[in-house]
Amino acid sequence: ALSANLLDVFYVKKDTANPVISNNQLGDDSWRNSQGSVYNVDFSDTTALLENAQYAIYSGTGLTGTNLKVWTNIASAINSNSYTTDWSMDFAALQQGSNYISVRVYDKAGNTAFLNDAFYVKKDTTNPGITDNQPGDTAWRNVSGTVYNVDFTDSGNSNLSYVEYTVYSATGRTGSMVLNWNTVATGINAASYTADWS
């Protein structure tokens, strides 16, 4: 009887290992008011190569609260054993206050890894407020020490840092500058400052 052999008719690639997420990013404790920050969460896979990495934003920990940003690509068609480029996110999608960023990554075999709450981002784009409770001081002064009632507030969650005032010889900061910006209070770290000041 006749027979024929054909070696290596095809091959099969097997990868059942999940890719790896390396979280090098601490919580971002600096309050942010604009786009531009980048974050250091890396991805690797030793066998099938990486396909894509994604992030999502929630208002609460553990993928709870409001889903502020659905799963969105950090990088796609990576086709490499690792992805270590620091990356940014959609700043406009962040809510005022704390935001929790989760990540996931897929390899070319379809294996995936998740990391919930990889880090958080604090956003405050709300300007502080000034409440002028002070009528014009019509008395002529020849000594210092008079106190004035102008209060300051912050509703954007980051709290007040410092308060300053300046003096001009005419309204609307026109005329000549009598006194450059001078400190009323520093290190406030509170949502309001209501102490009268001189």
Backbone as JSON, one array per atom type, in Angstrom:
{
  "sequence": "ALSANLLDVFYVKKDTANPVISNNQLGDDSWRNSQGSVYNVDFSDTTALLENAQYAIYSGTGLTGTNLKVWTNIASAINSNSYTTDWSMDFAALQQGSNYISVRVYDKAGNTAFLNDAFYVKKDTTNPGITDNQPGDTAWRNVSGTVYNVDFTDSGNSNLSYVEYTVYSATGRTGSMVLNWNTVATGINAASYTADWS",
  "N": [[0.84, -1.19, 0.0], [0.38, 2.2, -0.71], [1.62, 5.18, 0.8], [1.7, 8.46, 2.2], [3.45, 11.07, 3.76], [3.21, 14.2, 5.39], [4.92, 16.56, 6.87], [4.56, 18.91, 9.56], [2.08, 20.19, 8.9], [0.44, 22.26, 9.78], [0.51, 24.78, 12.35], [-0.17, 25.47, 15.81], [-0.84, 28.1, 17.94], [-0.66, 28.73, 21.35], [-1.89, 30.51, 24.1], [-2.7, 31.08, 27.24], [-2.3, 32.75, 29.28], [-2.92, 35.65, 31.17], [-2.42, 39.1, 30.23], [-0.26, 41.57, 31.83], [-0.67, 44.17, 34.18], [1.07, 46.96, 35.23], [1.07, 49.04, 37.8], [2.27, 52.04, 38.22], [1.47, 54.39, 39.19], [0.6, 56.69, 41.57], [-2.2, 57.92, 43.5], [-3.45, 60.97, 42.21], [-2.87, 63.69, 43.82], [-2.75, 66.37, 43.38], [-4.72, 69.14, 42.65], [-6.43, 69.56, 39.62], [-6.91, 71.79, 36.91], [-6.92, 71.83, 34.21], [-6.3, 70.18, 31.03], [-3.53, 67.95, 30.34], [-1.92, 66.49, 32.11], [-0.09, 63.44, 32.46], [-0.11, 59.84, 32.89], [1.22, 57.01, 34.63], [0.81, 53.99, 33.99], [1.56, 50.81, 33.1], [1.68, 48.15, 30.59], [2.01, 44.68, 29.79], [2.87, 41.66, 28.0], [4.02, 38.44, 27.62], [3.77, 36.5, 25.66], [1.58, 36.3, 23.53], [1.56, 38.88, 22.56], [0.51, 42.3, 22.95], [-2.75, 43.65, 22.34], [-4.75, 45.79, 22.73], [-5.14, 48.56, 25.04], [-7.13, 50.0, 27.61], [-9.03, 52.61, 29.29], [-11.36, 53.62, 31.87], [-13.63, 55.93, 33.43], [-15.0, 56.56, 36.57], [-17.3, 57.94, 38.99], [-17.26, 56.93, 41.53], [-15.56, 54.55, 43.71], [-14.5, 51.21, 42.73], [-15.85, 50.87, 40.27], [-18.3, 52.17, 40.57], [-21.06, 54.46, 41.15], [-21.39, 57.21, 38.9], [-20.8, 56.51, 35.51], [-18.46, 58.14, 34.0], [-16.83, 58.13, 31.79], [-16.86, 55.88, 29.21], [-15.33, 52.66, 28.45], [-12.34, 53.32, 26.89], [-9.89, 53.54, 24.34], [-6.52, 53.53, 25.26], [-4.33, 52.79, 23.83], [-4.24, 51.13, 20.68], [-4.0, 48.16, 18.59], [-1.39, 47.37, 19.39], [0.62, 45.37, 19.26], [3.0, 44.44, 20.46], [5.29, 43.33, 23.04], [5.1, 44.95, 25.23], [3.73, 47.99, 26.63], [4.64, 51.06, 27.48], [4.42, 53.76, 27.42], [3.65, 56.82, 28.91], [0.38, 58.12, 29.51], [-2.48, 60.18, 28.67], [-5.8, 61.41, 29.55], [-9.31, 61.96, 28.86], [-9.9, 65.0, 29.83], [-12.13, 66.64, 29.92], [-14.2, 64.92, 30.48], [-14.05, 64.38, 33.16], [-15.5, 64.76, 36.41], [-16.26, 67.53, 38.65], [-14.29, 67.45, 41.52], [-13.41, 64.27, 42.94], [-12.24, 61.6, 40.86], [-12.24, 58.3, 39.61], [-10.03, 56.1, 38.12], [-10.02, 53.31, 36.09], [-8.41, 50.5, 34.52], [-7.93, 48.31, 31.68], [-6.59, 45.56, 29.77], [-5.93, 43.83, 26.71], [-4.65, 40.88, 25.16], [-3.41, 39.44, 22.03], [-4.47, 36.91, 21.93], [-6.85, 37.13, 23.13], [-6.92, 37.1, 25.87], [-7.31, 38.81, 28.98], [-6.73, 41.5, 31.33], [-7.7, 43.23, 34.28], [-7.75, 46.25, 36.18], [-9.16, 47.77, 38.71], [-9.78, 51.1, 39.81], [-7.17, 52.18, 39.45], [-5.89, 54.61, 39.84], [-6.63, 57.95, 41.06], [-8.08, 61.09, 40.09], [-8.19, 64.52, 40.81], [-10.36, 67.15, 40.18], [-10.85, 70.59, 39.64], [-12.35, 73.21, 38.32], [-13.65, 75.47, 38.98], [-13.88, 78.84, 39.67], [-12.82, 80.66, 42.61], [-14.94, 82.56, 44.9], [-15.81, 86.0, 45.64], [-17.11, 87.97, 48.17], [-18.28, 91.07, 48.68], [-18.72, 92.71, 51.45], [-18.26, 95.19, 52.33], [-18.87, 98.53, 52.8], [-17.96, 101.65, 51.16], [-15.13, 103.2, 52.61], [-15.41, 106.1, 54.04], [-14.13, 107.67, 55.85], [-11.32, 109.67, 56.68], [-8.06, 108.44, 56.97], [-5.23, 108.27, 59.11], [-3.62, 106.5, 60.36], [-2.69, 103.05, 60.44], [-4.6, 99.92, 60.72], [-7.35, 99.73, 60.53], [-10.02, 97.48, 59.93], [-11.46, 95.4, 57.37], [-14.36, 94.13, 55.66], [-14.45, 91.82, 53.57], [-15.21, 88.86, 52.07], [-14.23, 85.45, 51.22], [-14.7, 82.59, 49.18], [-14.78, 79.09, 48.22], [-16.14, 76.84, 46.02], [-15.4, 74.66, 44.61], [-14.24, 72.37, 45.63], [-11.46, 72.15, 46.06], [-10.58, 73.9, 47.98], [-9.62, 77.06, 49.48], [-6.46, 78.6, 48.94], [-4.71, 80.93, 49.26], [-5.13, 84.47, 49.99], [-5.09, 87.69, 48.53], [-4.63, 91.27, 48.29], [-4.75, 94.37, 46.44], [-3.94, 97.84, 45.86], [-5.17, 100.66, 44.16], [-5.11, 103.97, 42.71], [-7.4, 104.74, 41.43], [-10.72, 103.68, 40.36], [-11.52, 100.33, 39.2], [-9.0, 99.24, 38.96], [-7.34, 101.16, 37.82], [-5.46, 104.16, 37.05], [-2.72, 104.91, 39.21], [-0.68, 102.34, 40.66], [-0.88, 101.93, 44.04], [-0.26, 100.12, 46.02], [1.28, 97.06, 45.64], [0.31, 93.58, 45.01], [-0.64, 92.2, 48.04], [-0.39, 90.04, 50.84], [-3.22, 88.66, 52.45], [-3.97, 86.31, 53.79], [-2.5, 83.07, 54.12], [-2.1, 79.56, 53.31], [-4.72, 78.63, 53.81], [-6.61, 76.5, 53.28], [-9.37, 75.82, 53.41], [-12.92, 76.0, 52.8], [-13.84, 78.55, 52.93], [-13.04, 81.96, 53.77], [-13.54, 84.22, 56.15], [-12.75, 86.03, 58.0], [-12.4, 89.34, 59.16], [-10.12, 91.76, 57.83], [-7.05, 93.66, 57.72]],
  "CA": [[0.0, 0.0, 0.0], [1.13, 3.45, -0.79], [1.32, 6.17, 1.85], [2.44, 9.73, 2.09], [3.55, 11.84, 4.99], [3.49, 15.62, 5.23], [5.28, 17.08, 8.19], [4.28, 20.32, 9.87], [0.98, 20.65, 8.05], [0.11, 23.59, 10.32], [0.91, 24.91, 13.74], [-1.14, 26.1, 16.7], [-0.26, 28.95, 18.99], [-1.45, 28.7, 22.57], [-1.56, 31.47, 25.15], [-3.81, 31.19, 28.18], [-1.86, 33.63, 30.37], [-3.4, 37.03, 31.05], [-1.39, 40.14, 30.25], [0.07, 42.12, 33.15], [-0.77, 45.62, 34.37], [2.0, 47.46, 36.24], [0.56, 50.34, 38.23], [3.32, 52.9, 38.78], [0.83, 55.69, 39.38], [-0.09, 56.96, 42.82], [-3.31, 58.85, 43.36], [-3.0, 62.3, 41.84], [-3.4, 64.56, 44.87], [-2.75, 67.76, 42.93], [-5.97, 69.53, 42.0], [-6.2, 69.88, 38.21], [-7.92, 72.65, 36.28], [-6.77, 71.8, 32.76], [-5.73, 68.99, 30.4], [-2.09, 67.98, 30.18], [-1.22, 65.53, 32.95], [0.03, 62.07, 31.95], [-0.16, 58.88, 33.98], [2.19, 55.93, 34.42], [0.34, 52.62, 34.17], [2.15, 50.08, 31.97], [1.05, 46.89, 30.2], [2.96, 43.75, 29.18], [2.45, 40.28, 27.71], [5.25, 37.78, 27.16], [3.54, 35.45, 24.67], [0.78, 36.58, 22.33], [1.67, 40.31, 22.27], [-0.62, 43.11, 23.35], [-3.64, 44.14, 21.3], [-5.15, 47.16, 23.08], [-5.29, 48.92, 26.45], [-8.24, 50.94, 27.74], [-9.35, 53.16, 30.61], [-12.71, 54.11, 32.1], [-13.69, 56.85, 34.55], [-16.22, 56.5, 37.39], [-17.34, 58.9, 40.09], [-17.05, 56.2, 42.78], [-14.6, 53.44, 43.66], [-15.04, 49.9, 42.37], [-16.75, 51.02, 39.12], [-19.62, 52.55, 41.07], [-21.42, 55.85, 40.89], [-21.66, 57.56, 37.51], [-19.78, 56.19, 34.51], [-18.16, 59.41, 33.37], [-16.19, 57.83, 30.5], [-16.9, 54.44, 28.91], [-14.01, 52.11, 28.13], [-11.77, 54.08, 25.78], [-8.54, 53.08, 24.05], [-5.27, 54.21, 25.52], [-3.59, 52.45, 22.62], [-4.81, 49.98, 19.98], [-3.08, 47.48, 17.66], [-0.07, 47.6, 19.98], [1.47, 44.38, 18.59], [4.3, 44.45, 21.13], [5.26, 42.69, 24.35], [4.88, 45.91, 26.31], [3.34, 49.37, 26.32], [5.11, 51.79, 28.66], [4.28, 55.2, 27.21], [2.7, 57.5, 29.8], [-0.79, 58.48, 28.69], [-3.41, 61.15, 29.24], [-7.19, 61.01, 29.44], [-10.25, 63.01, 28.47], [-10.1, 65.85, 31.0], [-13.49, 67.18, 29.91], [-15.12, 63.91, 31.01], [-13.93, 64.31, 34.61], [-16.41, 65.59, 37.19], [-15.65, 68.33, 39.7], [-14.01, 66.6, 42.67], [-12.6, 63.06, 42.74], [-12.57, 60.7, 39.75], [-11.51, 57.05, 39.78], [-9.65, 55.61, 36.8], [-9.75, 51.88, 36.0], [-7.78, 50.13, 33.25], [-7.92, 46.91, 31.27], [-5.71, 45.32, 28.62], [-6.16, 42.58, 26.0], [-3.6, 40.42, 24.25], [-3.92, 38.98, 20.74], [-5.19, 35.66, 22.11], [-8.12, 37.44, 23.78], [-6.79, 37.13, 27.32], [-7.44, 40.18, 29.46], [-6.47, 41.81, 32.74], [-8.4, 44.43, 34.74], [-7.32, 46.86, 37.44], [-10.1, 48.81, 39.12], [-9.26, 52.2, 40.63], [-5.71, 52.24, 39.34], [-5.54, 55.87, 40.48], [-7.71, 58.93, 41.04], [-7.72, 62.44, 39.64], [-9.02, 65.55, 41.41], [-10.59, 68.23, 39.22], [-11.53, 71.8, 40.11], [-12.27, 74.3, 37.34], [-14.54, 76.51, 39.46], [-13.16, 79.96, 40.28], [-13.3, 81.06, 43.93], [-15.85, 83.7, 44.91], [-15.53, 87.12, 46.54], [-18.31, 88.65, 48.63], [-17.89, 92.38, 49.2], [-19.62, 93.21, 52.49], [-17.63, 96.4, 52.85], [-19.19, 99.82, 52.17], [-16.79, 102.51, 51.01], [-14.64, 103.79, 53.86], [-15.35, 107.54, 53.76], [-13.34, 108.35, 56.88], [-9.91, 109.86, 56.37], [-7.23, 107.65, 57.88], [-3.82, 108.67, 59.23], [-2.9, 105.37, 60.96], [-3.16, 101.73, 59.98], [-5.3, 99.12, 61.71], [-8.77, 99.56, 60.2], [-10.31, 96.16, 59.35], [-12.46, 95.46, 56.3], [-15.17, 92.92, 55.6], [-14.59, 91.2, 52.25], [-15.07, 87.42, 52.33], [-13.77, 84.64, 50.09], [-15.23, 81.22, 49.25], [-14.45, 78.17, 47.12], [-17.13, 75.77, 45.9], [-14.9, 73.66, 43.68], [-13.71, 71.23, 46.38], [-10.01, 72.15, 46.35], [-10.37, 74.82, 49.11], [-8.82, 78.25, 49.25], [-5.04, 78.51, 49.28], [-4.29, 82.2, 49.84], [-5.89, 85.66, 49.62], [-4.28, 88.88, 48.4], [-5.3, 92.5, 47.85], [-3.9, 95.41, 45.88], [-4.54, 99.18, 45.98], [-4.95, 101.59, 43.06], [-5.57, 105.33, 42.98], [-8.68, 104.94, 40.77], [-11.53, 102.47, 40.29], [-11.26, 99.39, 38.11], [-7.55, 99.02, 38.88], [-6.75, 102.14, 36.91], [-4.63, 105.14, 37.75], [-1.43, 104.35, 39.58], [-0.68, 101.32, 41.71], [-0.42, 102.43, 45.33], [0.3, 98.97, 46.74], [1.26, 95.82, 44.86], [-0.43, 92.5, 45.67], [-0.19, 91.99, 49.41], [-1.05, 88.85, 51.37], [-4.16, 88.73, 53.58], [-3.84, 85.04, 54.52], [-1.94, 81.96, 53.34], [-2.32, 78.23, 53.9], [-6.08, 78.63, 54.36], [-7.07, 75.11, 53.19], [-10.77, 75.76, 53.85], [-13.84, 76.42, 51.74], [-14.15, 79.98, 53.06], [-12.24, 82.81, 54.65], [-14.49, 85.29, 56.48], [-12.2, 86.93, 59.03], [-12.12, 90.71, 58.7], [-8.67, 91.91, 57.67], [-6.59, 95.04, 57.58]],
  "C": [[0.87, 1.24, 0.0], [0.72, 4.37, 0.35], [2.15, 7.41, 1.63], [2.41, 10.44, 3.43], [3.84, 13.3, 4.66], [3.72, 16.19, 6.62], [4.88, 18.56, 8.33], [3.21, 20.9, 8.95], [0.51, 22.04, 8.49], [0.62, 23.64, 11.76], [-0.19, 25.64, 14.5], [-0.4, 26.9, 17.75], [-1.2, 28.94, 20.2], [-0.95, 29.73, 23.57], [-2.79, 31.6, 26.03], [-3.47, 32.1, 29.36], [-2.38, 35.05, 30.13], [-2.23, 38.0, 30.95], [-1.26, 40.74, 31.65], [-0.07, 43.64, 33.13], [0.18, 46.02, 35.5], [1.6, 48.88, 36.6], [1.67, 51.12, 38.94], [2.78, 54.26, 39.17], [0.14, 55.78, 40.73], [-1.31, 57.82, 42.54], [-2.8, 60.26, 43.11], [-3.62, 63.31, 42.8], [-3.34, 66.04, 44.51], [-4.08, 68.06, 42.25], [-5.66, 70.03, 40.61], [-7.3, 70.77, 37.69], [-7.79, 72.69, 34.76], [-6.16, 70.47, 32.32], [-4.21, 69.08, 30.43], [-1.32, 66.99, 31.03], [-1.18, 64.16, 32.27], [0.23, 61.12, 33.12], [0.62, 57.62, 33.6], [1.62, 54.59, 34.87], [0.77, 51.86, 32.92], [1.48, 48.73, 31.78], [2.08, 45.99, 29.53], [2.32, 42.39, 28.96], [3.63, 39.57, 27.06], [5.03, 36.8, 26.02], [2.84, 35.95, 23.41], [0.87, 38.02, 21.86], [0.37, 41.04, 22.64], [-1.44, 43.55, 22.14], [-4.06, 45.58, 21.61], [-5.28, 47.3, 24.58], [-6.33, 50.03, 26.54], [-8.35, 51.47, 29.16], [-10.82, 53.55, 30.65], [-12.68, 54.99, 33.35], [-15.04, 56.71, 35.25], [-16.13, 57.52, 38.51], [-17.11, 58.25, 41.45], [-16.03, 55.09, 42.61], [-15.3, 52.16, 43.22], [-16.04, 49.95, 41.23], [-18.18, 51.31, 39.56], [-19.86, 54.03, 40.81], [-21.72, 56.05, 39.42], [-20.49, 57.15, 36.62], [-19.53, 57.45, 33.68], [-17.51, 59.24, 32.0], [-16.21, 56.33, 30.29], [-15.5, 53.97, 28.54], [-13.51, 52.7, 26.82], [-10.32, 53.66, 25.58], [-7.48, 54.06, 24.54], [-4.36, 54.02, 24.31], [-4.24, 51.22, 22.01], [-3.79, 49.42, 19.0], [-1.63, 47.64, 18.12], [0.97, 46.67, 19.36], [2.9, 44.38, 19.15], [4.15, 43.74, 22.47], [4.95, 43.66, 25.48], [4.4, 47.25, 25.75], [3.64, 50.18, 27.56], [5.02, 53.3, 28.49], [3.28, 55.78, 28.21], [1.58, 58.1, 28.96], [-1.69, 59.45, 29.44], [-4.84, 60.64, 29.05], [-8.03, 62.22, 29.05], [-10.59, 63.86, 29.69], [-11.52, 66.38, 31.07], [-14.5, 66.21, 30.51], [-15.09, 63.84, 32.53], [-14.97, 65.21, 35.28], [-15.6, 66.5, 38.12], [-15.48, 67.44, 40.94], [-13.19, 65.39, 42.27], [-13.16, 62.18, 41.63], [-11.67, 59.48, 39.84], [-11.3, 56.38, 38.43], [-9.32, 54.12, 36.89], [-9.19, 51.57, 34.62], [-7.99, 48.64, 32.97], [-7.07, 46.78, 30.01], [-6.01, 43.94, 28.04], [-4.9, 42.19, 25.23], [-4.23, 39.85, 22.99], [-4.64, 37.64, 20.82], [-6.55, 35.89, 22.78], [-8.07, 37.38, 25.3], [-6.81, 38.59, 27.79], [-7.1, 40.3, 30.93], [-7.16, 43.13, 33.06], [-7.71, 44.96, 35.99], [-8.28, 48.0, 37.74], [-9.4, 49.85, 39.99], [-7.73, 52.22, 40.63], [-5.16, 53.51, 39.99], [-6.75, 56.79, 40.43], [-7.16, 60.27, 40.58], [-8.71, 63.41, 40.28], [-9.13, 66.74, 40.46], [-11.33, 69.38, 39.9], [-11.31, 72.89, 39.07], [-13.18, 75.46, 37.73], [-13.74, 77.62, 40.15], [-13.69, 80.23, 41.69], [-14.18, 82.3, 43.82], [-15.42, 84.76, 45.92], [-16.85, 87.79, 46.89], [-17.9, 89.95, 49.31], [-18.97, 92.89, 50.15], [-19.21, 94.58, 53.0], [-18.12, 97.64, 52.12], [-17.92, 100.66, 52.04], [-16.42, 103.16, 52.32], [-14.43, 105.29, 53.61], [-14.55, 108.33, 54.79], [-11.9, 108.5, 56.41], [-9.07, 109.13, 57.43], [-5.82, 108.2, 57.92], [-2.99, 107.64, 59.96], [-3.48, 104.08, 60.4], [-3.97, 101.04, 61.05], [-6.78, 98.95, 61.46], [-8.98, 98.2, 59.54], [-11.48, 96.28, 58.38], [-13.11, 94.09, 56.12], [-15.41, 92.5, 54.14], [-14.26, 89.73, 52.43], [-14.75, 86.67, 51.04], [-14.26, 83.2, 50.27], [-14.71, 80.4, 48.06], [-15.45, 77.03, 47.13], [-16.66, 74.62, 45.02], [-14.18, 72.49, 44.31], [-12.22, 71.32, 46.74], [-9.64, 73.04, 47.52], [-9.49, 76.0, 48.72], [-7.37, 78.0, 49.67], [-4.56, 79.79, 49.94], [-5.15, 83.33, 49.29], [-4.94, 86.84, 49.56], [-5.16, 90.09, 48.06], [-4.26, 93.45, 47.26], [-4.65, 96.74, 45.95], [-4.14, 100.03, 44.78], [-5.55, 102.96, 43.4], [-6.91, 105.63, 42.33], [-9.41, 103.61, 40.66], [-11.12, 101.59, 39.11], [-9.79, 99.09, 37.9], [-6.94, 99.89, 37.79], [-6.02, 103.19, 37.74], [-3.29, 104.52, 38.09], [-1.58, 103.33, 40.7], [-0.08, 101.92, 42.98], [0.29, 101.33, 46.12], [0.17, 97.74, 45.86], [0.53, 94.74, 45.65], [0.2, 92.16, 47.01], [-1.01, 90.86, 50.03], [-1.98, 89.19, 52.55], [-4.0, 87.49, 54.44], [-3.26, 84.0, 53.58], [-2.26, 80.66, 54.04], [-3.72, 78.07, 54.46], [-6.65, 77.22, 54.41], [-8.47, 74.94, 53.78], [-11.64, 76.3, 52.72], [-14.18, 77.89, 51.83], [-13.14, 80.67, 53.96], [-13.07, 84.06, 54.91], [-13.97, 86.23, 57.57], [-11.99, 88.32, 58.43], [-10.6, 90.93, 58.73], [-8.31, 93.37, 57.44], [-5.47, 95.12, 56.54]]
}
